[in-house]
Amino acid sequence: MREPLADEIQDPSRSPTTAREGIVRDPPQRSTPNAQGSTLNAPPGVTLRAVLVALALMPINAFWIMQMELIRYSGHPTTISVFFNVVFILILLTILNQGIKRFRPALAFRQGEMLTLYVMLSIASALCGHDFLEILVSYIGHAYRYARPENRWAELLHPFLPSSLVMSDERTLEGLYLGQTTLYDRHFLLSWMTPVLMWTAFVSLLVFMMLCINVIVRKRWTEEERLTYPLVLLPLEMTDERLSLYRSRLFWIGFALAGGIDLMSGLHFWYPSIPAFTVRVTDLSGTFTDKPWTAARPFNLSFYPFVIGLGILLPVDLLFSSWFFFFFWKAQRVISSAMAWDTTPNFPYINEQSFAGYIGLSVFAIWTGRRYFAGTIRRALGRKPTPDGYVEDDAREPWSYRTAYLGLILGTAALMAFCVTMGMSLWVAAVFFFIYFLLSLAVTRIRAELGPPAHDLHNGGPDVFLVNAVGAKNLGPNNLAMFSLFFFFNRAYRAHPMPFQLEGFKMAERTRMNARRLSWAMMAAAAWGTVCAFWAFLHIGYDLGIGTAKVVGPVTWAFGTEPWNRMQSWMNNPEPTSVPRVMAMGVGFAFTVMLMALRMRFYWWPFHPVGYAVSSSWSLNIIWLPLFIAWAVKLLLLRYGGLKLYRDSLPFFLGLILGEFVVGSLWTIIGIVMGIPSYGFWV
């Protein structure tokens, strides 16, 4: 058994995330309204030129992401918590900014402007990415393009799909799937106008509601609970105007080590005679040939330097829990196989348990903050502050609580009206989005508190929950059709915009930026970023043809087919409530609450509920070993070198992250420019 949290007491990841602050937490901030009673009187940071530069970069950024994740299927920046494409752009802008400082100092960007670019591009990348609009654009025409007599999609699906949300025009789809033409044909542009505008409005509404929720929880999580936001350390250090990180010798050693590994791996990709150190995934499933050990498949090993670097920023107990619960889930599968329980399909229902874990984390965060949230409601209703603390002051918030709650109410009304108009039952829509925002809140909380390198929760969204709990038989085809159309933001939760909003507010607080201006910049990034994602996909599609061999990504063989095959199954075999799956959700929820309660009751408790929730995912199955290495290294650093050695070594680990991100990004760019396959450092 480990010692009672002696290391965490001195762990900077439990306090502010900058290394130089050590264990000293951010000082409590008094809520002192200015003359207008609005947000803190701070340097803007969010300037017009910063916003315009970010908006101008978004089409280029979207094109780059689509090339990596869909066309070449190599790189996948939006499947990890820190998007390496945005970090690479920030590096380029930092270099450019140093040149401007040298010759025209007055024109150089300040740290707040650089962070504005980072936040806006991160939100746009999340919406463009692997678990958002890439999926949507892949399937809104697929149900019509690939309707065949044998799959009966024309009979089973088409009558229930709203025409304004899908693409059914035969000529438009032929150009997209076969390519060798251009998007800028008048017929194609007019055909796409309605679905693009409809989905842009829908996504912007979702992001707006997320922003309202973040405004409400910001003070509780940032100032009262003082969560640590580990993932903001990298952009803060990169944009520090003193350039302290880049002056560290340890940083350049880490940069050279990780960058050198990727350099050799990239050359090895083209010239196999050049030796390379394998850091990507190696599947050891072949070593498990006999039952019950075959149930442990897949069993992956990897040695990603950037994951080790990100892992060092995490609390030790989360690092321990991540790899411990990885084996916990494997043990469930092996024991189920040994006892022949796996004859029941999908037993032991790991996705359902993980889903309940996320819900448990969200519910627990709301319950423990109930006094605070009651205070925000009283403030929104116009009550005056009282000594008992039930009214919270919102003078320093990006928006007032009244605005945030009003935005949530109006956003919910608009969302429900949209869903009902498209054929969804009101109660189903209400439950669906209530669960979705609980999951979104959980992802945001996980990142704010602990900052895991990845989080996904595949096939564990509100659509799956409702089908399991209510039954496809009782939901009806209209609701099932909308579940399928909402598949794109519920397939997994890796590329999620909500955490970047709250992390943006944290960086605004740390650098005294104007958070209100930043919130509007976030909304601009959401709306324009959505349009850019559509444009990049369609531009590439009409050029290459998403149904041709020129596109090796999952457009047709995964993203396009998954929601419609699933709906076809629901329609052909409309099952009632799945009692075993609902019971598994109950077990997962109870286990999460128990872990959280034990963690609060016993300071030495080593098992973190976040580790339980996230470690069953596809991502953690790939990166469990780098996290184990990070846990062992951090434990040794803190135990035998103390806080000073840990703080002094942080530049090395940040160098590991940036070295792999920069060299890995360059390989993808070289491949795209030259039109040839190239090394992708991540999966």
C-alpha positions in Angstrom: 0.0 0.0 0.0 1.3 3.4 -0.8 2.1 6.1 1.7 -0.7 8.5 2.7 -0.6 11.0 -0.1 2.7 12.4 1.0 3.6 13.0 -2.6 0.4 14.7 -3.6 0.8 17.2 -0.7 3.7 18.5 -2.7 2.3 17.8 -6.1 2.0 21.0 -8.2 -0.7 19.3 -10.3 -3.0 19.6 -7.3 -2.3 23.3 -7.2 -1.9 25.9 -10.0 -0.5 24.3 -13.1 2.5 26.6 -13.7 5.7 25.0 -12.4 7.0 28.2 -10.8 4.0 28.4 -8.5 4.8 25.1 -6.8 2.3 24.3 -4.1 1.1 27.8 -3.6 -2.4 28.0 -4.8 -3.9 30.9 -6.7 -4.9 33.6 -4.2 -8.7 33.9 -3.7 -10.0 36.6 -5.9 -12.5 39.1 -4.4 -15.5 39.8 -6.5 -15.2 43.6 -7.0 -17.5 45.0 -9.6 -16.4 47.8 -11.8 -18.4 50.8 -12.5 -20.6 48.9 -15.0 -20.9 45.9 -12.7 -19.5 43.8 -15.5 -16.4 41.6 -15.7 -13.1 42.3 -14.2 -11.4 45.4 -15.5 -8.6 43.7 -17.3 -6.4 44.1 -20.3 -8.5 42.9 -23.3 -6.2 40.2 -24.6 -9.0 39.5 -27.0 -8.3 42.0 -29.7 -10.0 42.4 -33.1 -6.8 41.5 -34.9 -6.4 38.3 -32.9 -9.9 37.2 -33.6 -9.5 38.0 -37.3 -6.2 36.1 -37.6 -7.9 33.1 -35.8 -10.8 33.2 -38.2 -8.5 33.5 -41.2 -6.5 30.4 -40.0 -9.6 28.2 -39.5 -10.1 27.1 -43.2 -6.4 26.1 -43.4 -6.6 24.3 -40.1 -9.8 22.5 -41.1 -8.3 21.4 -44.4 -5.2 20.1 -42.6 -7.3 18.1 -40.1 -9.5 16.6 -42.9 -6.4 15.6 -44.8 -4.9 13.8 -41.8 -8.0 12.2 -40.2 -10.1 11.4 -43.2 -8.1 11.4 -46.4 -4.8 9.9 -45.2 -6.1 8.4 -41.9 -2.8 9.3 -40.3 -2.2 11.6 -37.4 -5.6 12.1 -35.8 -4.9 15.3 -33.7 -8.4 15.6 -32.4 -8.5 12.2 -30.6 -6.3 13.5 -27.8 -6.9 16.2 -25.2 -4.3 18.7 -26.5 -4.6 19.1 -30.3 -1.1 19.0 -31.8 -2.3 20.9 -34.9 -3.2 23.9 -32.7 0.1 23.6 -30.7 2.1 23.5 -34.0 0.3 26.6 -35.3 1.0 28.3 -32.0 4.7 27.5 -32.3 4.8 29.0 -35.8 3.0 32.1 -34.6 5.4 32.4 -31.6 8.4 32.3 -34.0 6.8 34.8 -36.3 6.0 37.0 -33.3 9.6 37.0 -32.2 10.6 38.3 -35.6 8.0 41.1 -35.4 9.2 42.0 -31.9 12.7 42.4 -33.2 11.8 44.9 -36.0 8.4 46.3 -35.0 7.8 45.7 -31.2 4.6 47.7 -31.1 3.0 45.3 -33.6 3.9 42.1 -31.8 1.1 40.0 -30.3 0.8 39.9 -26.5 0.2 36.7 -24.5 -3.5 37.3 -24.3 -3.8 37.5 -28.1 -1.9 34.3 -28.6 -4.1 32.5 -26.1 -7.2 33.9 -27.9 -5.8 32.3 -31.1 -5.2 29.0 -29.2 -8.7 28.8 -27.7 -10.5 29.7 -30.9 -8.5 27.3 -33.0 -9.0 24.5 -30.4 -12.8 25.0 -30.4 -12.9 25.1 -34.2 -10.7 21.9 -34.3 -12.9 20.1 -31.9 -16.0 20.8 -34.1 -14.1 19.9 -37.2 -12.6 16.8 -35.7 -12.8 13.0 -35.5 -15.9 12.9 -33.2 -17.9 15.8 -34.6 -18.5 17.2 -38.1 -16.2 14.7 -39.9 -18.8 12.1 -38.9 -21.9 14.2 -39.7 -20.9 15.1 -43.3 -19.9 11.5 -43.9 -23.4 10.1 -43.2 -26.0 12.8 -44.1 -25.9 11.6 -47.7 -24.8 8.1 -47.2 -28.3 6.7 -46.4 -29.4 7.8 -49.9 -26.2 7.1 -51.9 -26.0 3.5 -50.6 -29.7 2.6 -50.4 -30.2 -0.9 -51.9 -33.1 -3.3 -52.1 -31.2 -5.7 -49.9 -30.7 -3.2 -47.0 -34.2 -1.7 -47.4 -32.9 1.7 -46.4 -35.4 3.5 -48.7 -38.2 1.8 -46.9 -36.8 1.7 -43.4 -35.0 5.0 -43.1 -35.9 7.6 -45.8 -39.5 8.3 -44.7 -38.3 9.4 -41.2 -35.3 11.6 -42.2 -36.0 15.3 -42.3 -35.2 16.6 -45.8 -33.6 19.8 -44.5 -31.0 17.9 -42.5 -29.8 15.4 -45.1 -28.6 15.3 -48.7 -30.7 13.3 -51.0 -30.0 14.9 -54.4 -28.6 12.2 -56.7 -26.4 14.5 -58.8 -24.9 16.3 -55.8 -24.1 13.0 -54.1 -22.6 11.5 -57.3 -20.1 14.4 -57.5 -19.2 14.1 -53.8 -18.6 10.3 -53.9 -16.9 10.1 -57.3 -15.0 13.3 -57.3 -13.2 14.7 -60.3 -15.3 17.8 -60.2 -15.6 21.0 -58.0 -17.7 22.0 -55.1 -18.1 25.5 -56.7 -20.8 24.4 -59.1 -24.0 26.4 -58.7 -26.1 23.3 -58.3 -23.9 21.8 -55.7 -23.7 25.0 -53.7 -27.4 25.5 -53.7 -28.1 21.9 -52.7 -25.7 22.1 -49.7 -26.9 25.5 -48.5 -29.9 24.3 -46.5 -28.3 21.4 -44.6 -25.1 23.4 -43.9 -27.0 26.4 -42.5 -29.3 24.1 -40.5 -26.5 22.2 -38.9 -24.4 25.3 -38.4 -27.2 26.9 -36.4 -27.7 23.7 -34.4 -24.0 23.3 -33.5 -23.8 27.0 -32.6 -26.8 26.6 -30.3 -25.2 23.6 -28.6 -21.9 25.5 -28.1 -23.8 28.5 -26.8 -25.6 26.4 -24.2 -22.2 24.8 -23.2 -20.9 28.4 -22.7 -23.8 29.2 -20.4 -23.1 26.2 -18.3 -19.4 27.0 -18.1 -20.2 30.6 -17.0 -22.3 29.1 -14.1 -19.7 26.5 -12.9 -16.6 28.6 -13.5 -16.4 30.3 -10.1 -17.2 27.1 -8.2 -14.6 25.0 -9.9 -11.9 27.6 -10.4 -12.1 29.8 -7.3 -13.8 27.7 -4.7 -12.7 24.2 -5.4 -9.6 25.6 -7.2 -9.3 22.8 -9.7 -5.9 22.6 -11.3 -6.5 22.6 -15.0 -3.3 20.7 -15.9 -3.8 21.0 -19.7 -3.5 24.8 -19.6 0.1 24.7 -18.5 1.4 24.0 -22.0 -0.2 27.0 -23.8 0.6 29.3 -20.9 4.2 28.4 -20.9 4.4 28.5 -24.7 3.0 32.0 -24.8 4.9 33.4 -21.8 6.4 36.6 -23.1 9.6 36.0 -21.0 10.2 32.9 -23.1 11.4 31.1 -19.9 10.5 27.6 -21.4 12.6 28.1 -24.5 15.6 29.2 -22.5 15.7 25.9 -20.6 18.4 23.4 -21.6 16.3 20.6 -20.3 13.5 21.7 -22.6 15.7 21.3 -25.7 17.0 18.0 -24.5 13.4 16.7 -24.2 12.5 18.3 -27.5 15.5 16.7 -29.3 14.8 13.3 -27.8 11.1 13.2 -28.8 11.7 15.0 -32.1 14.7 12.8 -32.9 12.6 9.6 -32.4 9.9 11.0 -34.8 12.6 12.1 -37.3 14.1 8.7 -37.5 10.6 7.0 -37.6 9.6 9.3 -40.4 12.7 8.5 -42.4 12.3 4.8 -41.6 8.7 5.0 -43.0 10.2 5.9 -46.4 13.5 4.1 -46.2 13.1 0.9 -44.1 16.9 0.4 -43.9 17.1 3.4 -41.6 16.7 2.1 -38.0 13.9 3.5 -35.8 12.7 3.2 -32.3 9.1 2.0 -32.3 6.9 4.1 -30.1 3.6 3.5 -31.9 1.1 0.8 -31.0 2.2 -2.8 -30.9 -0.6 -5.3 -30.6 0.3 -8.3 -28.4 -3.0 -10.1 -29.0 -1.2 -13.0 -30.7 0.3 -14.0 -27.4 -3.2 -14.7 -26.0 -4.2 -17.8 -27.8 -6.1 -19.8 -25.2 -9.3 -19.1 -23.3 -10.0 -17.3 -21.1 -7.0 -15.1 -21.9 -8.3 -14.4 -25.4 -10.8 -12.2 -23.7 -8.0 -9.8 -22.9 -7.6 -8.9 -26.6 -6.7 -6.4 -27.8 -3.6 -5.9 -25.7 -1.6 -2.9 -26.9 1.8 -1.5 -26.0 3.1 2.0 -26.9 5.8 4.4 -25.8 4.5 7.8 -27.0 6.9 10.5 -25.6 4.2 13.1 -25.7 1.9 11.0 -23.5 4.6 10.5 -21.0 5.1 14.3 -21.0 1.4 15.0 -20.6 1.2 12.3 -17.9 3.8 14.0 -15.8 1.3 16.9 -15.4 -1.4 14.7 -14.0 -1.9 13.9 -10.3 -0.1 10.7 -9.2 -3.4 9.0 -8.0 -5.0 9.5 -11.4 -1.9 8.1 -13.2 -2.1 5.1 -10.9 -5.8 4.7 -11.4 -5.6 4.9 -15.2 -3.4 1.9 -15.6 -4.8 0.0 -12.6 -8.4 0.2 -13.9 -7.1 -0.8 -17.4 -6.2 -4.1 -15.9 -9.5 -4.0 -13.9 -11.5 -4.0 -17.1 -9.3 -6.7 -18.7 -9.9 -8.8 -15.5 -13.6 -8.4 -15.9 -13.5 -9.8 -19.4 -11.1 -12.7 -18.6 -13.2 -13.7 -15.6 -16.4 -13.5 -17.6 -14.8 -15.7 -20.2 -13.6 -18.2 -17.6 -17.1 -18.4 -16.1 -18.8 -18.6 -19.5 -20.7 -15.5 -18.7 -19.6 -14.0 -22.0 -22.2 -16.2 -23.8 -24.5 -13.2 -23.1 -23.7 -10.7 -25.8 -21.5 -7.7 -24.7 -21.2 -9.0 -21.1 -19.9 -7.5 -18.8 -21.3 -4.4 -20.5 -18.2 -2.2 -20.1 -19.5 0.6 -22.2 -22.6 0.9 -20.0 -20.5 0.8 -16.8 -18.3 3.6 -18.2 -21.2 5.7 -19.3 -22.6 5.5 -15.7 -19.2 6.4 -14.4 -19.3 9.7 -16.4 -22.8 10.4 -15.2 -21.8 9.6 -11.6 -19.0 12.1 -11.8 -21.3 14.8 -13.1 -24.0 14.2 -10.6 -21.5 14.1 -7.7 -20.1 17.5 -8.9 -23.5 19.0 -9.0 -24.5 17.6 -5.6 -21.4 18.7 -3.8 -21.9 22.2 -5.3 -25.6 22.4 -4.6 -25.2 25.3 -2.1 -23.2 27.3 -4.7 -25.7 26.6 -7.5 -28.6 27.6 -5.3 -26.7 30.8 -4.7 -26.3 31.5 -8.5 -30.0 30.9 -9.0 -30.8 33.4 -6.2 -28.4 35.9 -7.8 -30.1 35.4 -11.2 -33.4 36.1 -9.7 -32.2 39.4 -8.3 -31.8 38.5 -4.6 -29.2 40.5 -2.7 -26.2 38.8 -1.1 -26.7 37.5 2.4 -24.2 36.5 5.1 -25.2 32.8 4.8 -23.5 32.7 1.4 -26.5 31.5 -0.6 -26.2 34.2 -3.1 -23.1 34.2 -5.3 -21.5 37.4 -6.7 -21.2 37.4 -10.5 -19.4 40.7 -11.0 -16.3 38.9 -12.3 -18.0 36.4 -14.5 -17.9 36.5 -18.3 -21.7 37.0 -18.2 -24.1 37.6 -15.4 -25.8 34.5 -13.9 -29.1 36.0 -15.0 -27.8 36.1 -18.6 -26.4 32.6 -18.4 -29.6 31.0 -17.0 -31.7 33.0 -19.4 -29.5 31.7 -22.2 -29.9 28.2 -21.0 -33.7 28.5 -20.8 -34.0 30.1 -24.3 -31.4 27.6 -25.7 -33.4 24.7 -24.3 -36.6 26.0 -25.7 -35.0 26.5 -29.2 -33.4 23.0 -29.0 -36.7 21.4 -28.0 -38.5 23.3 -30.8 -35.9 22.1 -33.3 -36.2 18.5 -32.2 -40.0 18.4 -32.2 -40.2 20.1 -35.6 -37.9 17.4 -36.9 -40.2 14.6 -35.6 -38.7 13.9 -32.1 -41.0 13.4 -29.1 -40.6 16.2 -26.6 -39.9 14.0 -23.6 -37.4 12.0 -25.5 -35.6 15.2 -26.7 -35.6 16.5 -23.1 -34.1 13.4 -21.7 -31.6 13.0 -24.6 -30.1 16.5 -24.1 -30.3 16.4 -20.4 -28.0 13.3 -20.5 -25.9 14.8 -23.2 -25.1 17.9 -21.1 -24.4 15.8 -18.1 -21.8 13.9 -20.1 -20.4 17.1 -21.4 -20.2 18.5 -17.9 -18.4 15.3 -16.8 -15.8 15.6 -19.6 -15.3 19.2 -18.7 -14.9 18.5 -15.0 -12.5 15.6 -15.7 -10.2 17.8 -17.7 -10.4 20.8 -15.3 -9.6 18.6 -12.3 -7.2 16.1 -13.7 -6.4 16.6 -17.4 -6.1 13.1 -18.8 -4.4 12.9 -22.2 -7.5 11.3 -23.8 -11.1 10.6 -23.0 -13.6 9.1 -25.5 -16.5 6.9 -24.1 -17.3 5.2 -27.4 -20.9 4.1 -27.9 -22.1 5.4 -24.5 -24.2 8.4 -25.3 -27.8 9.3 -24.5 -29.0 7.5 -27.7 -27.6 4.2 -26.4 -28.9 4.8 -22.9 -32.5 5.5 -24.1 -32.6 2.5 -26.4 -31.3 0.3 -23.5 -33.6 1.9 -20.9 -36.8 2.4 -22.9 -36.3 0.0 -25.8 -36.3 0.7 -29.5 -39.7 -0.9 -29.7 -41.2 1.9 -27.5 -39.3 4.8 -29.0 -40.6 4.6 -32.5 -38.9 5.3 -35.9 -39.0 9.1 -35.7 -37.0 9.2 -32.5 -34.6 6.5 -33.8 -34.1 8.6 -36.9 -33.1 11.6 -34.9 -30.8 9.5 -32.7 -29.1 8.5 -35.9 -28.8 12.1 -37.1 -27.4 13.1 -33.7 -24.9 10.2 -33.9 -22.0 12.6 -34.8 -21.7 14.2 -31.4 -22.4 11.1 -29.4 -20.3 8.4 -31.1 -17.4 9.3 -28.8 -16.4 12.3 -26.6 -12.8 13.0 -27.6 -13.2 16.1 -29.7 -15.5 18.1 -27.4 -15.7 21.9 -27.5 -17.0 22.5 -23.9 -13.7 21.8 -22.0 -11.8 24.3 -24.1 -14.3 27.0 -23.2 -13.7 26.5 -19.5 -9.9 26.1 -20.0 -10.1 29.4 -21.9 -11.7 31.1 -19.0 -9.0 29.7 -16.7 -6.2 31.1 -19.0 -8.1 34.4 -19.1 -8.1 34.5 -15.3 -4.4 33.6 -15.1 -3.4 36.3 -17.7 -6.0 38.9 -16.7 -7.7 38.8 -20.1 -11.2 40.1 -20.7 -13.3 36.9 -20.3 -16.4 38.5 -21.8 -14.7 39.3 -25.0 -13.2 35.8 -25.0 -16.7 34.3 -24.7 -17.9 36.1 -27.9 -14.7 35.0 -29.7 -15.5 31.4 -28.7 -19.0 31.8 -30.3 -17.5 33.2 -33.5 -15.1 30.3 -33.6 -18.0 27.9 -33.2 -20.1 29.3 -36.0 -17.2 30.0 -38.5 -15.4 26.8 -37.5 -18.5 24.8 -38.4 -18.7 26.4 -41.8 -15.0 25.8 -42.4 -15.4 22.1 -41.5 -18.2 21.6 -44.0 -16.2 23.5 -46.6 -13.0 21.4 -46.1 -14.8 18.1 -46.3 -16.8 19.0 -49.3 -14.0 20.7 -51.1 -11.8 17.7 -50.7 -14.7 15.3 -51.5 -15.6 16.9 -54.8 -12.0 16.9 -55.8 -11.0 13.4 -54.8 -14.3 11.5 -54.3 -15.0 10.2 -50.8 -16.2 6.9 -52.2 -13.0 6.3 -54.2 -9.7 4.7 -53.3 -8.1 8.1 -52.9 -9.8 8.5 -49.5 -8.5 5.8 -47.2 -10.2 7.1 -44.1 -13.5 5.9 -42.5 -15.9 8.1 -44.5 -17.7 5.2 -46.1 -16.6 2.1 -44.3 -17.3 3.4 -40.8 -18.7 6.9 -40.3 -21.1 6.7 -43.2 -22.5 3.3 -42.4 -22.5 3.1 -38.6 -25.6 5.2 -37.7 -27.7 3.7 -40.5 -26.8 0.1 -39.9 -27.6 0.7 -36.3 -31.0 2.2 -37.1 -31.7 -0.7 -39.6 -31.0 -3.1 -36.7 -33.3 -1.2 -34.4 -36.1 -1.1 -37.0 -35.8 -4.8 -38.0 -35.4 -6.0 -34.4 -37.2 -3.5 -32.1 -36.2 -4.8 -28.7 -37.8 -3.8 -25.4 -35.9 -2.5 -22.3 -32.6 -4.3 -21.8 -32.6 -5.1 -18.1 -29.0 -6.4 -17.9 -27.6 -3.3 -19.5 -29.6 -1.0 -17.2 -28.4 -3.0 -14.2 -24.8 -2.6 -15.5 -25.4 1.2 -15.6 -26.6 1.0 -12.0 -23.5 -0.9 -11.0 -21.2 1.6 -12.7 -23.0 4.6 -11.1 -22.9 3.0 -7.6 -19.3 2.0 -8.0 -18.3 5.6 -9.1 -20.2 7.2 -6.1 -18.6 4.7 -3.8 -15.1 5.5 -5.0 -15.8 9.2 -4.7 -17.2 8.8 -1.2 -14.2 6.7 -0.1 -11.8 9.2 -1.6 -13.4 12.0 0.4 -13.5 9.9 3.6 -10.0 8.5 3.5 -7.1 10.7 2.5 -5.0 7.7 1.6 -7.5 6.1 -0.8 -5.5 5.5 -4.0 -8.3 4.7 -6.5 -9.7 7.7 -8.4 -13.2 7.4 -9.9 -12.0 9.3 -13.0 -9.6 6.4 -13.7 -12.5 4.0 -13.5 -14.6 6.1 -15.9 -12.0 6.8 -18.6 -9.7 3.7 -18.5 -12.1 1.4 -20.5 -11.8 3.6 -23.5 -10.1 3.0 -26.8 -7.6 5.7 -26.0 -6.5 4.4 -22.6 -6.2 0.9 -24.1 -3.5 2.4 -26.3 -1.7 4.8 -23.9 -1.9 2.9 -20.6 1.9 2.0 -20.7 3.1 5.6 -21.2 0.9 6.6 -18.3 2.4 3.8 -16.2 5.8 5.1 -17.1 4.8 8.7 -16.2 3.4 7.4 -12.9 6.6 5.6 -12.0 8.8 8.5 -13.0 6.7 11.1 -11.2 6.5 9.0 -8.1 10.3 8.6 -8.0 10.9 12.3 -8.7 8.6 13.4 -5.9 9.7 10.8 -3.4 13.5 11.0 -3.8 14.0 14.5 -5.3 11.0 16.3 -3.7 9.1 19.2 -5.2 12.2 21.0 -6.4 13.4 18.2 -8.6 9.9 17.7 -10.0 9.6 21.4 -10.8 13.1 21.6 -12.3 12.4 18.6 -14.5 9.1 19.9 -16.0 10.8 21.7 -19.0 12.2 18.3 -20.1 8.7 16.8 -20.2 7.2 19.8 -21.9 10.0 19.4 -24.4 8.9 15.8 -25.0 5.4 17.0 -25.9 6.5 19.8 -28.2 9.2 17.8 -29.8 6.8 15.1 -30.9 4.1 17.6 -31.8 6.4 19.7 -34.0 8.3 17.0 -35.9 5.1 14.8 -36.1 3.2 17.8 -37.6 6.0 18.5 -40.1 5.8 14.9 -41.4 2.1 15.2 -42.0 2.5 18.6 -43.8 5.4 17.2 -46.0 3.2 14.2 -47.0 0.2 16.5 -47.9 2.3 18.9 -49.9 4.2 16.2 -51.8 1.0 14.1 -52.2 2.6 10.9 -50.8 2.1 8.8 -47.6 4.1 9.9 -44.6 4.7 9.0 -41.0 1.9 9.7 -38.6 3.3 9.7 -35.1 -0.1 9.2 -33.3 -2.0 5.9 -33.8 
